């Protein structure tokens, strides 16, 4: 399944979430990661992130099993082409 994760956390704590997401996903923007995961990886990622979220912080995970079409505008890294 294809996963997109975005988080809005205290600036001093972003590194915690970045490290957790980078284990499974590719960074595409500050606080936004995406990639293909299996069910076990998703469960571990959810567990890792939920254990860190504090009051007034937000983590969003979008899950899709359908084909995702991405439209890019502006500068992007060629490494992003390997994501889909």
C-alpha positions as CSV (number, residue, x, y, z in Angstrom):
1,X,0.0,0.0,0.0
2,X,1.2,3.6,-0.7
3,X,1.5,5.8,2.4
4,X,1.9,9.5,2.9
5,X,2.8,10.9,6.3
6,X,2.8,14.5,7.4
7,X,3.5,15.8,10.9
8,X,3.2,19.1,12.7
9,X,5.2,19.0,15.9
10,X,7.2,21.2,18.1
11,X,10.3,22.4,16.1
12,X,12.6,21.0,18.8
13,X,11.1,17.5,18.3
14,X,11.0,17.2,14.5
15,X,14.1,15.1,14.4
16,X,12.4,12.3,16.4
17,X,9.6,12.1,13.8
18,X,12.0,12.5,10.8
19,X,14.1,9.5,12.0
20,X,11.1,7.3,12.5
21,X,9.7,8.1,9.1
22,X,13.0,7.7,7.3
23,X,13.2,4.1,8.4
24,X,10.3,3.2,6.0
25,X,9.6,6.2,3.8
26,X,11.3,8.8,1.6
27,X,11.3,12.5,2.5
28,X,9.6,14.7,-0.1
29,X,9.3,17.9,1.8
30,X,9.8,19.2,5.4
31,X,7.6,17.0,7.6
32,X,6.2,15.0,4.6
33,X,7.2,11.5,3.7
34,X,5.8,8.9,1.3
35,X,6.4,5.4,0.0
36,X,5.3,1.8,-0.3
37,X,4.8,-0.2,2.9
38,X,3.4,-3.6,3.8
39,X,1.0,-4.0,6.7
40,X,3.7,-5.0,9.2
41,X,5.8,-1.9,8.4
42,X,2.7,0.3,8.7
43,X,1.9,-1.1,12.1
44,X,5.5,-0.5,13.3
45,X,5.5,3.0,11.9
46,X,2.2,3.9,13.6
47,X,3.4,2.5,16.9
48,X,6.7,4.4,16.7
49,X,4.9,7.7,15.9
50,X,2.0,7.3,18.3
51,X,4.5,6.7,21.1
52,X,6.0,10.1,20.5
53,X,3.0,12.4,19.8
54,X,2.4,14.9,22.5
55,X,-0.6,17.2,23.2
56,X,-1.1,19.8,20.5
57,X,1.0,17.8,18.0
58,X,-0.4,16.2,14.9
59,X,0.5,13.3,12.7
60,X,-1.5,12.4,9.6
61,X,-1.2,9.2,7.6
62,X,-2.9,8.7,4.3
63,X,-3.2,5.2,2.9
64,X,-4.0,4.2,-0.6
65,X,-4.1,1.0,-2.4
66,X,-5.1,2.6,-5.7
67,X,-2.8,4.0,-8.3
68,X,-1.6,7.4,-7.3
69,X,-1.0,10.1,-9.9
70,X,1.4,12.8,-8.8
71,X,1.6,16.2,-10.4
72,X,4.7,18.1,-9.7
73,X,5.2,21.9,-10.0
74,X,8.4,23.6,-9.3
75,X,11.9,22.2,-8.5
76,X,12.1,18.6,-7.3
77,X,14.8,16.0,-6.8
78,X,15.2,13.3,-9.4
79,X,15.4,10.7,-6.6
80,X,11.7,11.3,-6.1
81,X,11.0,9.5,-9.4
82,X,12.0,6.2,-7.7
83,X,9.2,6.6,-5.2
84,X,6.4,5.5,-7.6
